[in-house]
Amino acid sequence: MKSMTSLGVFGNPIAHSLSPRIHALFAQTRQDSINYQRYLSTPGHFPRRVAEFFRHGGQGANVTLPFKQQAASLVTKLSDRARLAGAVNTLIPYGNGQLLGDNTDGEGLIIDLKNKGLEVSEHSLVVFGAGGSARGIIPLLLEQNPRCLYLVNRTAKKAEILKSQLETLGLVAANRIQVRSSASEIDEPIDLLINATSSSLNGQRLTLPPLLSENASGYDLMYADQPTVFMEQLTQAGCKNVSDGFGMLIEQAASSYQLWMGGERPDTAFVMAEMRTPS
């Protein structure tokens, strides 16, 4: 019988987190034995709570809001993608009290886009937002070699700062980012629109580009039981393939799980179906 692996997630708030159920389903598909718990913390106590968790046998942890940036400053070493994201969502111990900080958000998005047939390579993209969510996905999107990537943020200066940060960190492809303060300023057809803002949480509509390609698609990083406001906007604009970020949530979790547990990637299609089925 496999020994029990101690895992967890740190956040505030944390009671709503779906991570324990998601990882329990991963363990079920692979016949692993895990104990995955939620851990509520505060910025002042977060470093101590993480240290205690790993000192008492923790073998891997996720980090969610508001601790992703703070976690990046706690670890011994950052993966390249965590360094570019400026944030950590996965903590991996590697001996003598040392921790590797990784970020699987961008990978989770790319895998889910591919699963849904949403093309990035050689396509025109718009990313709405210039906060932490956008920073976490843009390097991975650029890695897919889009024809162009427009970064749209109401405060253009914030988007320019993000672009500059990525260039300073050595992301050569960041020079291909085109900043706009409004999507109305974009004068070419767009293939894929990605919402990395919290607009859907607030019920806010975004200004869409005036030109969409014939097969334009859209993706909202937010997720809900019903289509988000952004998804509804895109459908009304004629987009036929629109999705929320629930698949990204599952895929980034699968990436974390594989980093901790090794072996094959969990069956995310099964987990997605189970999670989407009303209990």
C-alpha positions as CSV (number, residue, x, y, z in Angstrom):
1,M,0.0,0.0,0.0
2,K,1.3,3.4,-0.9
3,S,2.2,5.8,1.9
4,M,0.0,8.9,2.5
5,T,1.3,12.0,0.8
6,S,0.6,15.3,2.7
7,L,-0.4,18.2,0.4
8,G,-2.3,21.4,0.9
9,V,-3.3,24.9,-0.3
10,F,-2.7,28.2,1.4
11,G,-5.0,31.2,0.8
12,N,-7.3,33.8,2.4
13,P,-10.2,33.2,1.9
14,I,-9.8,29.5,1.5
15,A,-13.0,27.7,2.5
16,H,-14.4,28.0,-1.0
17,S,-11.3,26.3,-2.6
18,L,-12.1,23.4,-5.0
19,S,-8.5,22.2,-4.8
20,P,-9.1,19.4,-2.2
21,R,-11.8,17.8,-4.3
22,I,-9.8,18.2,-7.5
23,H,-6.7,16.6,-6.1
24,A,-8.7,13.8,-4.4
25,L,-10.1,12.9,-7.9
26,F,-6.6,13.0,-9.3
27,A,-5.5,10.6,-6.6
28,Q,-8.5,8.4,-7.4
29,T,-7.6,8.1,-11.1
30,R,-4.0,7.1,-10.2
31,Q,-4.8,5.1,-7.1
32,D,-2.5,7.4,-5.0
33,S,-3.0,8.0,-1.3
34,I,-3.0,11.7,-0.4
35,N,-4.2,14.0,2.4
36,Y,-4.9,17.4,0.8
37,Q,-6.0,20.2,3.3
38,R,-6.9,23.9,3.1
39,Y,-4.8,26.3,5.2
40,L,-6.1,29.7,6.1
41,S,-3.3,32.3,6.8
42,T,-2.5,36.0,6.8
43,P,0.4,37.8,5.2
44,G,2.1,38.2,8.5
45,H,1.8,34.5,9.4
46,F,2.2,33.0,5.9
47,P,6.0,32.4,6.0
48,R,5.8,30.6,9.4
49,R,2.7,28.5,8.3
50,V,4.5,27.3,5.2
51,A,7.7,26.5,7.1
52,E,5.6,24.5,9.7
53,F,3.7,22.6,7.0
54,F,6.9,21.4,5.3
55,R,8.7,20.8,8.7
56,H,5.9,18.5,9.7
57,G,6.1,16.3,6.6
58,G,4.3,18.4,3.9
59,Q,5.3,17.1,0.5
60,G,3.8,19.8,-1.7
61,A,1.5,22.8,-1.5
62,N,-0.5,25.1,-3.7
63,V,-0.7,28.9,-3.1
64,T,-3.6,31.0,-4.0
65,L,-4.6,34.6,-3.4
66,P,-3.4,36.7,-1.8
67,F,0.0,34.9,-1.3
68,K,1.3,34.1,-4.8
69,Q,3.7,37.1,-4.9
70,Q,4.7,36.6,-1.3
71,A,5.5,33.0,-2.0
72,A,7.9,34.0,-4.7
73,S,10.0,35.8,-2.2
74,L,10.0,32.8,0.3
75,V,11.4,30.0,-1.9
76,T,15.0,28.9,-2.3
77,K,14.7,28.8,-6.1
78,L,12.2,29.9,-8.7
79,S,11.4,28.1,-11.9
80,D,11.8,30.3,-15.1
81,R,8.1,30.5,-15.5
82,A,7.5,31.5,-11.9
83,R,10.3,34.2,-12.2
84,L,8.6,35.6,-15.3
85,A,5.1,35.5,-13.6
86,G,6.5,37.1,-10.5
87,A,4.3,34.7,-8.6
88,V,4.2,31.1,-7.3
89,N,1.3,28.8,-7.1
90,T,3.2,25.5,-6.5
91,L,5.7,24.8,-3.7
92,I,7.9,21.7,-4.1
93,P,10.4,20.7,-1.3
94,Y,13.8,19.3,-2.5
95,G,15.7,18.5,0.7
96,N,17.3,20.3,3.6
97,G,14.4,22.7,4.1
98,Q,14.8,24.1,0.5
99,L,11.7,24.9,-1.6
100,L,11.3,25.3,-5.4
101,G,8.6,27.8,-6.4
102,D,6.8,27.1,-9.7
103,N,3.8,28.6,-11.5
104,T,1.6,26.3,-13.5
105,D,-1.1,28.8,-14.4
106,G,0.2,29.6,-17.9
107,E,0.7,25.9,-18.7
108,G,-2.8,25.1,-17.5
109,L,-4.2,27.7,-19.8
110,I,-2.3,26.5,-22.9
111,I,-3.3,22.9,-22.3
112,D,-7.0,23.9,-21.9
113,L,-6.9,26.1,-25.0
114,K,-5.5,23.1,-27.0
115,N,-8.2,20.8,-25.5
116,K,-10.9,23.2,-26.7
117,G,-9.4,23.7,-30.1
118,L,-8.6,27.3,-29.5
119,E,-5.5,28.1,-31.6
120,V,-2.7,30.5,-30.6
121,S,0.1,29.9,-33.1
122,E,0.1,32.3,-36.0
123,H,-3.2,33.8,-34.7
124,S,-4.0,37.4,-33.5
125,L,-4.6,37.6,-29.8
126,V,-6.0,40.2,-27.4
127,V,-5.4,39.9,-23.7
128,F,-7.5,42.1,-21.5
129,G,-5.8,43.2,-18.2
130,A,-2.3,43.9,-17.0
131,G,-2.4,42.5,-13.5
132,G,-1.0,39.3,-12.0
133,S,-3.3,37.0,-14.0
134,A,-2.1,38.5,-17.3
135,R,1.5,38.4,-16.3
136,G,1.2,34.7,-15.4
137,I,-0.1,33.7,-18.9
138,I,1.5,36.1,-21.4
139,P,5.0,34.4,-21.4
140,L,3.4,31.0,-22.2
141,L,1.1,32.6,-24.9
142,L,4.1,34.2,-26.6
143,E,5.9,30.8,-26.5
144,Q,3.2,29.5,-28.8
145,N,4.2,32.1,-31.4
146,P,1.1,34.1,-32.0
147,R,1.1,36.4,-35.1
148,C,0.5,39.3,-32.7
149,L,-0.5,39.9,-29.1
150,Y,-2.4,43.1,-28.1
151,L,-2.3,43.9,-24.4
152,V,-5.4,46.0,-23.5
153,N,-5.6,47.8,-20.3
154,R,-7.6,50.9,-19.4
155,T,-4.5,52.4,-17.9
156,A,-2.0,51.9,-20.7
157,K,0.9,52.9,-18.5
158,K,0.3,49.8,-16.3
159,A,0.4,47.6,-19.5
160,E,3.6,49.3,-20.6
161,I,5.2,48.6,-17.2
162,L,4.2,44.9,-17.5
163,K,5.8,44.7,-21.0
164,S,8.9,46.4,-19.7
165,Q,9.2,44.1,-16.7
166,L,9.0,41.0,-19.0
167,E,11.6,42.5,-21.3
168,T,13.9,43.2,-18.3
169,L,13.5,39.6,-17.1
170,G,14.8,38.4,-20.4
171,L,11.6,37.5,-22.3
172,V,12.7,38.5,-25.7
173,A,9.3,37.9,-27.3
174,A,7.8,40.6,-25.0
175,N,8.9,43.2,-27.6
176,R,6.1,41.9,-29.8
177,I,3.4,42.9,-27.3
178,Q,1.4,45.9,-28.6
179,V,-0.2,47.9,-25.8
180,R,-3.6,49.6,-26.2
181,S,-5.8,51.5,-23.7
182,S,-8.9,50.3,-25.5
183,A,-9.7,47.4,-27.8
184,S,-11.5,49.9,-30.0
185,E,-8.0,51.1,-31.1
186,I,-7.2,47.7,-32.7
187,D,-7.5,47.9,-36.5
188,E,-7.1,44.2,-37.6
189,P,-9.3,41.1,-37.2
190,I,-8.8,39.3,-33.9
191,D,-8.8,35.5,-33.7
192,L,-8.7,34.9,-29.9
193,L,-9.8,37.1,-27.0
194,I,-8.7,36.3,-23.5
195,N,-10.1,38.1,-20.4
196,A,-7.5,38.3,-17.6
197,T,-9.5,41.0,-15.7
198,S,-12.0,40.6,-12.9
199,S,-14.7,42.2,-15.0
200,S,-17.0,39.1,-15.1
201,L,-16.9,39.0,-11.3
202,N,-18.3,42.6,-11.2
203,G,-20.7,42.1,-14.1
204,Q,-18.9,44.6,-16.2
205,R,-18.8,44.5,-20.0
206,L,-15.6,45.1,-21.9
207,T,-15.1,47.1,-25.1
208,L,-14.4,44.5,-27.8
209,P,-12.3,45.0,-30.9
210,P,-14.3,46.4,-33.8
211,L,-13.0,43.6,-36.1
212,L,-13.3,39.9,-35.3
213,S,-12.1,37.1,-37.6
214,E,-14.7,34.7,-39.0
215,N,-13.7,32.0,-36.5
216,A,-13.0,34.2,-33.6
217,S,-13.0,32.5,-30.2
218,G,-12.8,33.7,-26.6
219,Y,-11.7,32.6,-23.1
220,D,-12.5,34.1,-19.7
221,L,-10.0,33.1,-16.9
222,M,-13.0,33.5,-14.5
223,Y,-15.4,30.6,-14.2
224,A,-18.9,30.2,-12.9
225,D,-21.9,27.8,-13.0
226,Q,-23.4,30.0,-15.8
227,P,-21.7,31.7,-18.8
228,T,-19.8,34.8,-17.6
229,V,-20.6,38.3,-18.8
230,F,-17.5,38.2,-21.1
231,M,-18.6,34.9,-22.6
232,E,-22.1,36.3,-23.3
233,Q,-20.6,39.4,-24.9
234,L,-18.5,37.2,-27.2
235,T,-21.4,35.0,-28.1
236,Q,-23.5,38.1,-29.0
237,A,-20.6,39.3,-31.1
238,G,-20.7,36.1,-33.1
239,C,-18.0,34.0,-31.5
240,K,-18.9,30.3,-31.6
241,N,-16.2,28.8,-29.4
242,V,-16.2,30.5,-26.0
243,S,-15.1,29.1,-22.7
244,D,-14.6,30.0,-19.0
245,G,-11.5,29.2,-17.0
246,F,-12.7,26.1,-15.3
247,G,-10.6,23.9,-17.5
248,M,-7.5,26.0,-16.8
249,L,-8.2,25.5,-13.1
250,I,-8.2,21.7,-13.5
251,E,-5.1,21.7,-15.9
252,Q,-2.9,23.9,-13.7
253,A,-3.8,21.7,-10.7
254,A,-2.9,18.6,-12.8
255,S,0.5,20.2,-13.5
256,S,1.1,20.8,-9.8
257,Y,0.0,17.2,-8.9
258,Q,2.4,15.7,-11.5
259,L,5.3,17.8,-10.1
260,W,4.7,16.5,-6.6
261,M,3.8,12.9,-7.4
262,G,5.7,12.1,-10.6
263,G,4.4,9.6,-13.1
264,E,1.8,10.2,-15.7
265,R,-0.4,13.3,-15.8
266,P,-3.8,12.7,-14.2
267,D,-6.9,12.1,-16.3
268,T,-8.2,15.7,-16.4
269,A,-11.2,14.8,-18.7
270,F,-12.5,12.5,-16.0
271,V,-12.0,15.1,-13.3
272,M,-13.6,17.9,-15.3
273,A,-16.7,15.7,-15.9
274,E,-16.9,14.8,-12.2
275,M,-16.5,18.4,-11.1
276,R,-19.1,19.7,-13.6
277,T,-21.7,17.1,-12.6
278,P,-24.2,18.6,-10.0
279,S,-23.8,16.7,-6.7
